[in-house]
Amino acid sequence: MIIDTTKVQDINSFSGLESFKEVYGILWILVPILILVLGITLSVLAIVWLEREISAGVQQRIGPEYAGPFGILQALADGTKLLFKENLIPSRGDIRLFSIGPSLSVISILISYSVIPFGYNFVLSDFNIGVFLWIAISSIAPIGLLMSGYGSNNKYSFLGGLRAAAQSISYEIPLTLCVLSISLLSNSLSTVDIVDAQSKYGFWGWNLWRQPMGFIVFLISSLAECERLPFDLPEAEEELVAGYQTEYSGIRFGLFYVASYLNLFISSLFVTVLYLGGSNISIPYIFVSEFFEINKTYGVFGTTSDLFITLAKSYFFLFVSIITRWSLPRLRMDQLLNLGWKFLLPISVGNLLLTTSSQLFSL
């Protein structure tokens, strides 16, 4: 039997080309994900620096100033310090739950960034149920907190985990009803379609003007979901017992703070997408409408300007949440639950009924 070496070489080269295409396809999928994760990480560092500077200004004191220019590297220095600190594990705790809890909280929030439209055709995954995918995935984070409290073998940590779960459930329902109202107005559950529906009518087409009560309920519920003051009872860091994270140290302790800031940032982004038109600038159309038509192109300038507009709106609400933290006192647990169940839930249900009625009458 005679083997044609030329055909064998052709087959080998073809198979090598196919494997190269497969590797290239995998890398092409991973590159946007890595860019998104890198951008989110830098945003978290910026948020930590902003919170320290703003809080220092509110309290009339000097903020971070030695780690890098204007102290911008202070958050990176703190993260590096936590990375090299010893990770202590309770002797009689559940090691698996104790270790998985912080990671589950971070990963569940990171996945939610995949449905955020940062600009025109600039979204990682445009799902038909994007907003409810965010709600479903973000609901996994309290499970991680409950696992952390239970795995610590500490009654105070366990009570902190239970309070975190109770708080999340109380405010998840009004938040979901507000999102459902926005979906009815836009006739879609896709975040991209919701932004496009608002851009049709310019500045006055923002859902902020069509859903003012829903906007207020969503903003309060998102602050409670992020466990920010005045809703930080599960992890009151000024207290002697810090809730579900009492037994944590090192990088596991740092993951809880990363999850908190990731959740705060994603909440601000969703406020922008659902109520402020996303990357739609709208206001300057009155003055320079022809110039901003460039945003509708697929060029680098259009993508960059859309990204800048989205982040500018989001950082405005980050500023509001930071000011709120240093302006309002903490609520008691009964006040916190009463606010969620007795006030925000009826208001969100009424808002949904009014939205549904208006959509039916408009048919």
C-alpha positions as CSV (number, residue, x, y, z in Angstrom):
1,M,0.0,0.0,0.0
2,I,1.5,3.3,-1.1
3,I,0.7,6.4,1.0
4,D,0.7,9.8,-0.8
5,T,2.8,12.1,1.5
6,T,1.5,15.2,-0.2
7,K,-2.1,14.4,0.8
8,V,-1.0,13.6,4.3
9,Q,0.7,17.0,4.6
10,D,-2.4,18.7,3.2
11,I,-4.6,17.0,5.8
12,N,-2.2,17.9,8.6
13,S,-2.1,21.6,7.5
14,F,-5.9,21.7,7.2
15,S,-6.3,20.2,10.6
16,G,-3.8,22.6,12.1
17,L,-5.6,25.5,10.4
18,E,-8.9,24.4,11.9
19,S,-7.5,24.1,15.4
20,F,-6.0,27.6,15.0
21,K,-9.5,28.9,14.0
22,E,-11.0,27.2,17.1
23,V,-8.4,28.8,19.4
24,Y,-8.9,32.2,17.7
25,G,-12.7,31.9,18.1
26,I,-12.3,31.1,21.8
27,L,-9.9,34.0,22.4
28,W,-12.3,36.3,20.5
29,I,-15.0,35.3,22.9
30,L,-12.8,35.8,26.0
31,V,-11.4,39.2,25.0
32,P,-14.6,41.2,25.5
33,I,-15.2,39.4,28.8
34,L,-11.7,40.2,30.1
35,I,-12.1,43.9,29.0
36,L,-15.4,44.1,30.8
37,V,-13.9,42.6,34.0
38,L,-10.9,44.9,33.8
39,G,-13.1,48.0,33.4
40,I,-15.3,46.9,36.3
41,T,-12.3,46.4,38.5
42,L,-11.0,49.9,37.7
43,S,-14.4,51.3,38.3
44,V,-14.6,49.7,41.8
45,L,-11.2,51.2,42.6
46,A,-12.5,54.6,41.5
47,I,-15.6,54.3,43.5
48,V,-13.7,53.4,46.7
49,W,-11.5,56.5,46.2
50,L,-14.5,58.7,45.5
51,E,-16.3,57.5,48.6
52,R,-13.2,58.3,50.8
53,E,-12.7,61.7,49.2
54,I,-16.4,62.7,49.4
55,S,-16.8,61.4,53.0
56,A,-13.7,63.3,53.9
57,G,-15.2,66.5,52.4
58,V,-18.5,66.0,54.2
59,Q,-16.7,65.5,57.6
60,Q,-14.2,68.3,56.9
61,R,-11.1,66.2,57.2
62,I,-8.3,65.1,55.0
63,G,-8.9,62.0,52.9
64,P,-6.3,59.6,51.4
65,E,-3.3,61.5,50.0
66,Y,-0.1,59.5,50.3
67,A,-0.7,56.3,48.1
68,G,-0.3,57.7,44.7
69,P,-1.3,61.2,43.4
70,F,-4.3,62.5,45.4
71,G,-4.4,59.1,47.1
72,I,-5.9,57.3,44.1
73,L,-3.9,54.1,44.8
74,Q,-5.1,53.8,48.4
75,A,-7.8,51.2,47.4
76,L,-5.2,49.2,45.5
77,A,-2.8,49.3,48.5
78,D,-5.6,48.1,50.8
79,G,-6.5,45.3,48.5
80,T,-2.8,44.2,48.3
81,K,-2.6,44.2,52.1
82,L,-5.7,42.0,52.4
83,L,-4.3,39.7,49.8
84,F,-1.3,38.9,51.9
85,K,-3.0,38.7,55.2
86,E,-3.7,35.4,56.9
87,N,-7.0,33.7,56.1
88,L,-8.4,32.4,59.4
89,I,-11.0,29.7,59.4
90,P,-13.2,28.8,62.4
91,S,-12.2,25.5,63.9
92,R,-15.7,24.1,64.1
93,G,-17.2,25.9,61.1
94,D,-18.2,24.5,57.8
95,I,-15.1,25.1,55.7
96,R,-16.9,24.6,52.3
97,L,-19.7,27.0,53.0
98,F,-17.3,29.4,54.7
99,S,-15.1,29.5,51.6
100,I,-17.8,29.5,48.9
101,G,-20.0,32.2,50.4
102,P,-17.9,35.3,49.5
103,S,-17.0,34.0,46.0
104,L,-20.7,33.3,45.3
105,S,-21.6,36.8,46.2
106,V,-19.0,38.3,43.9
107,I,-19.6,36.0,40.9
108,S,-23.4,36.4,40.9
109,I,-23.0,40.2,40.7
110,L,-20.3,40.1,38.0
111,I,-22.5,38.0,35.7
112,S,-25.1,40.8,35.8
113,Y,-22.8,43.2,34.0
114,S,-23.2,41.1,30.8
115,V,-26.6,42.6,30.1
116,I,-25.7,46.3,30.5
117,P,-25.8,48.3,27.3
118,F,-22.9,50.7,27.7
119,G,-23.5,52.2,24.3
120,Y,-25.1,51.8,20.9
121,N,-24.5,48.1,20.0
122,F,-22.0,48.0,22.9
123,V,-23.3,45.2,25.1
124,L,-21.8,41.8,25.9
125,S,-25.1,39.8,25.8
126,D,-28.4,41.2,24.5
127,F,-30.9,38.7,26.0
128,N,-34.6,39.0,25.5
129,I,-35.1,38.8,29.3
130,G,-32.1,40.9,30.2
131,V,-33.6,42.8,33.2
132,F,-35.1,39.7,34.8
133,L,-31.9,37.8,34.2
134,W,-30.2,40.5,36.4
135,I,-32.9,40.1,39.1
136,A,-32.6,36.3,39.0
137,I,-28.8,36.3,39.2
138,S,-28.6,39.0,41.8
139,S,-31.0,37.0,44.0
140,I,-28.2,34.4,44.4
141,A,-26.0,36.8,46.3
142,P,-28.0,36.7,49.6
143,I,-27.6,32.9,49.5
144,G,-23.8,33.5,49.6
145,L,-24.3,35.7,52.7
146,L,-26.5,33.2,54.4
147,M,-23.9,30.5,53.7
148,S,-21.2,32.7,55.1
149,G,-23.1,33.3,58.3
150,Y,-24.0,29.7,58.8
151,G,-20.5,28.3,57.9
152,S,-18.9,30.6,60.5
153,N,-20.3,28.6,63.4
154,N,-21.1,31.9,65.2
155,K,-24.5,32.9,66.3
156,Y,-23.9,36.5,65.6
157,S,-22.8,35.8,62.1
158,F,-25.7,33.5,61.5
159,L,-28.1,36.2,62.7
160,G,-26.4,38.7,60.4
161,G,-26.9,36.3,57.5
162,L,-30.5,35.9,58.3
163,R,-31.0,39.6,58.5
164,A,-29.3,40.0,55.1
165,A,-31.6,37.5,53.6
166,A,-34.7,39.0,55.1
167,Q,-33.7,42.5,54.0
168,S,-33.0,41.3,50.4
169,I,-36.3,39.5,50.1
170,S,-38.2,42.5,51.5
171,Y,-36.8,44.9,48.9
172,E,-36.4,42.5,46.0
173,I,-40.2,42.4,45.4
174,P,-40.8,46.2,45.1
175,L,-37.7,46.5,42.9
176,T,-39.0,43.7,40.6
177,L,-42.4,45.3,40.3
178,C,-40.7,48.6,39.3
179,V,-38.7,46.7,36.6
180,L,-41.9,45.1,35.4
181,S,-43.6,48.5,35.0
182,I,-40.7,49.7,32.9
183,S,-40.9,46.5,30.8
184,L,-44.6,47.1,30.1
185,L,-43.9,50.7,29.0
186,S,-41.1,49.5,26.6
187,N,-42.9,46.3,25.5
188,S,-39.7,44.4,26.0
189,L,-37.5,42.8,28.7
190,S,-34.3,43.5,26.8
191,T,-32.1,46.3,28.3
192,V,-31.2,47.4,24.7
193,D,-34.9,47.7,23.7
194,I,-35.6,49.7,26.9
195,V,-32.9,52.2,26.1
196,D,-34.1,52.4,22.4
197,A,-37.7,53.0,23.5
198,Q,-36.6,56.0,25.6
199,S,-34.4,57.5,22.8
200,K,-37.4,57.8,20.4
201,Y,-38.7,60.9,22.3
202,G,-35.5,62.5,23.4
203,F,-35.1,64.0,26.9
204,W,-38.8,63.9,27.7
205,G,-39.0,60.3,26.7
206,W,-37.0,59.1,29.7
207,N,-38.9,56.8,32.0
208,L,-38.0,59.1,34.9
209,W,-40.8,61.5,33.8
210,R,-43.2,58.6,33.0
211,Q,-42.5,56.6,36.2
212,P,-41.6,59.1,39.0
213,M,-42.9,57.0,41.8
214,G,-41.3,53.9,40.4
215,F,-38.0,55.7,40.1
216,I,-38.1,56.7,43.8
217,V,-39.1,53.1,44.9
218,F,-36.4,51.6,42.7
219,L,-33.7,54.0,44.0
220,I,-34.6,53.2,47.7
221,S,-34.8,49.5,47.0
222,S,-31.5,49.4,45.2
223,L,-29.8,51.1,48.2
224,A,-31.3,48.5,50.5
225,E,-30.2,45.7,48.1
226,C,-26.6,47.1,48.3
227,E,-26.8,47.3,52.1
228,R,-25.8,50.9,52.2
229,L,-26.7,53.3,54.9
230,P,-29.3,53.8,56.2
231,F,-29.9,50.1,55.3
232,D,-26.6,48.5,56.4
233,L,-27.9,46.6,59.4
234,P,-26.7,43.1,58.3
235,E,-23.1,44.3,58.2
236,A,-23.0,47.4,60.4
237,E,-19.2,48.0,60.2
238,E,-19.2,50.6,63.0
239,E,-20.5,48.0,65.4
240,L,-18.5,45.5,67.5
241,V,-20.0,42.5,65.7
242,A,-20.0,43.0,61.9
243,G,-22.8,40.5,61.0
244,Y,-22.1,37.7,58.7
245,Q,-18.5,38.8,58.0
246,T,-17.4,38.7,61.7
247,E,-15.2,35.6,61.4
248,Y,-13.6,36.6,58.0
249,S,-10.1,37.9,57.4
250,G,-7.7,38.5,54.6
251,I,-8.9,38.3,51.0
252,R,-12.2,36.6,51.9
253,F,-13.0,39.7,54.0
254,G,-12.1,41.9,51.1
255,L,-14.4,40.0,48.7
256,F,-17.4,41.2,50.7
257,Y,-16.5,44.8,50.2
258,V,-15.8,44.1,46.5
259,A,-19.3,42.6,46.2
260,S,-20.8,45.6,47.9
261,Y,-19.2,48.1,45.5
262,L,-19.9,45.9,42.5
263,N,-23.6,45.8,43.6
264,L,-23.7,49.5,44.1
265,F,-22.2,50.1,40.6
266,I,-24.6,47.7,38.8
267,S,-27.5,49.3,40.6
268,S,-26.4,52.8,39.4
269,L,-26.0,51.4,35.9
270,F,-29.5,50.0,35.9
271,V,-31.0,53.3,37.2
272,T,-29.3,54.9,34.2
273,V,-30.6,52.2,31.7
274,L,-34.1,51.9,33.0
275,Y,-34.9,55.6,33.9
276,L,-32.4,57.9,32.3
277,G,-32.2,56.7,28.7
278,G,-28.8,54.9,29.0
279,S,-26.3,56.3,26.6
280,N,-28.9,58.7,25.1
281,I,-27.6,62.2,25.7
282,S,-30.9,64.0,24.6
283,I,-30.3,67.4,26.2
284,P,-27.6,68.7,23.8
285,Y,-29.8,67.9,20.8
286,I,-31.3,71.3,21.3
287,F,-28.0,73.0,20.6
288,V,-25.8,70.8,18.5
289,S,-28.1,68.1,17.1
290,E,-26.1,67.5,13.9
291,F,-22.9,66.9,15.9
292,F,-24.4,64.3,18.1
293,E,-25.8,62.3,15.2
294,I,-22.3,60.9,15.0
295,N,-23.2,58.8,18.0
296,K,-25.4,56.6,15.9
297,T,-22.5,55.4,13.8
298,Y,-20.3,52.4,14.6
299,G,-17.1,54.3,14.9
300,V,-14.8,54.6,17.9
301,F,-16.0,58.1,18.7
302,G,-19.6,57.1,18.9
303,T,-18.8,54.2,21.2
304,T,-16.5,56.3,23.4
305,S,-19.1,59.1,23.8
306,D,-21.9,56.6,24.6
307,L,-19.7,55.0,27.2
308,F,-18.8,58.4,28.7
309,I,-22.5,59.4,28.9
310,T,-23.6,56.2,30.5
311,L,-20.8,56.3,33.1
312,A,-21.4,60.0,33.8
313,K,-25.1,59.3,34.7
314,S,-24.2,56.3,36.8
315,Y,-21.5,58.1,38.7
316,F,-24.0,60.9,39.5
317,F,-26.2,58.3,41.4
318,L,-23.1,56.9,43.0
319,F,-22.5,60.4,44.3
320,V,-26.1,60.5,45.6
321,S,-25.7,57.2,47.4
322,I,-22.4,58.2,49.0
323,I,-23.9,61.5,50.2
324,T,-26.9,59.5,51.6
325,R,-24.5,57.3,53.6
326,W,-23.0,60.2,55.4
327,S,-26.2,62.2,55.9
328,L,-28.9,59.8,57.2
329,P,-29.0,57.8,60.4
330,R,-29.3,54.0,60.4
331,L,-32.8,52.4,60.6
332,R,-33.8,49.8,63.1
333,M,-34.6,46.4,61.8
334,D,-38.4,46.7,62.4
335,Q,-38.3,50.1,60.6
336,L,-36.4,48.7,57.7
337,L,-38.9,45.8,57.2
338,N,-41.9,48.1,57.7
339,L,-40.6,50.5,55.0
340,G,-40.2,47.6,52.6
341,W,-43.5,45.7,53.2
342,K,-45.9,48.4,54.3
343,F,-44.8,51.4,52.1
344,L,-42.7,50.4,49.1
345,L,-44.6,47.2,48.2
346,P,-48.1,48.9,48.1
347,I,-46.7,51.8,46.2
348,S,-44.9,49.6,43.6
349,V,-48.1,47.5,43.2
350,G,-50.2,50.6,42.7
351,N,-47.6,51.9,40.2
352,L,-47.7,48.6,38.3
353,L,-51.6,48.7,38.2
354,L,-51.6,52.3,36.9
355,T,-49.0,51.4,34.2
356,T,-51.0,48.3,33.1
357,S,-54.2,50.3,33.0
358,S,-52.6,53.1,30.9
359,Q,-51.1,50.5,28.5
360,L,-54.5,48.8,28.1
361,F,-56.3,52.1,27.4
362,S,-53.7,53.1,24.8
363,L,-54.4,50.0,22.7
